[in-house]
Amino acid sequence: MSKEELKTYLAEIIELETKRYEISLAVSELEEKRITYNRIRNREILREIREMKWTRSRWTDILKSAFVAGLAGVMAGAAGSFFLEKLPWISLRRVHVNTGINMLLGFAAFFAAALVILALQGIMEIYAYNQSVRIHNRNRERRNKEIIRESRHAKEQLRILEGELLRLRDGYGKADAGLKKLYGNGTIYSKYRRLSPVSRFYEYIASGRCLGLEGPEGAYDLYEKERYMEMVLDVLDHETLKSPHAGAVDSTACRR
């Protein structure tokens, strides 16, 4: 194969390799869009939420909690009676203490206080919840219309996208078939059947640095030498960055 024939051959490979690479990128981008459109298309509409109401179970829970608080009041009344009887110096004169009445009053006070507090807390919770439910239900119709509109748009975009993907895959198949045909004649070793080395080979041949692919002065040999030098330089750069004295060495070299 002459130099000009080799240049033409390599140029055809580069063109097809570039086309196949660009198609791969485009397909990947469209695949991501398809995932997004599928997610939009399958989005569920918002359901109506019912408002919260007072129930018998809620009243039962409040009464149970208030009763427990009342028992705490009984204990507080008993403890108060004990201290009033055992420590008369708390008051200026001795007071007859009726423990039973104090326990009953303690139960009533704690029970009533707990009942009021828990009832008010429940009222506030239900009111806040129902307010958010009303806002949700008011916005539900508007949001559902947006969801339906976006879903229809996504379906239309998916239809267009599927056609574009089909066209790109067809182009990819043709480029791949062309490359297999070009590579199939065995001109380029299988090790180098990629865009990067083939581009280098074309540069070597077009610039006159090499006249062919094989031999000690060929494109294969020059490519391997350059790759080796690049690897060595990468290792040296890496070691230089890791060295704590890299800055000192550089500054000394600059002074020299």
Number of C-alpha atoms within 10 A of each C-alpha: 9 9 15 12 10 19 20 13 16 23 16 15 24 20 15 21 23 14 16 22 15 14 19 15 12 15 18 13 11 17 15 11 16 20 12 13 21 16 13 18 20 13 13 12 14 14 11 13 13 10 14 13 11 10 8 9 9 13 15 11 12 19 18 14 16 24 19 16 22 25 19 17 22 25 17 18 21 20 14 16 20 13 12 18 16 9 11 12 10 11 9 7 8 12 10 9 14 12 18 13 14 20 23 17 17 23 24 19 16 21 23 17 15 20 21 14 13 18 17 12 12 16 14 12 13 15 15 12 13 17 12 13 17 15 10 16 17 12 12 17 15 10 15 15 12 13 19 17 12 16 20 14 15 21 17 13 16 20 12 11 17 14 12 15 18 12 12 18 17 13 15 21 13 14 21 16 13 16 19 13 11 17 16 12 8 9 14 17 11 10 7 13 15 13 18 11 18 21 16 16 26 23 16 21 20 15 10 11 14 21 19 20 22 14 12 9 13 17 24 22 15 20 18 12 12 11 13 12 12 12 12 12 12 12 12 12 12 11 12 15 12 10 11 10 11 13 12 10 13 12 11 10 9 8 7 6
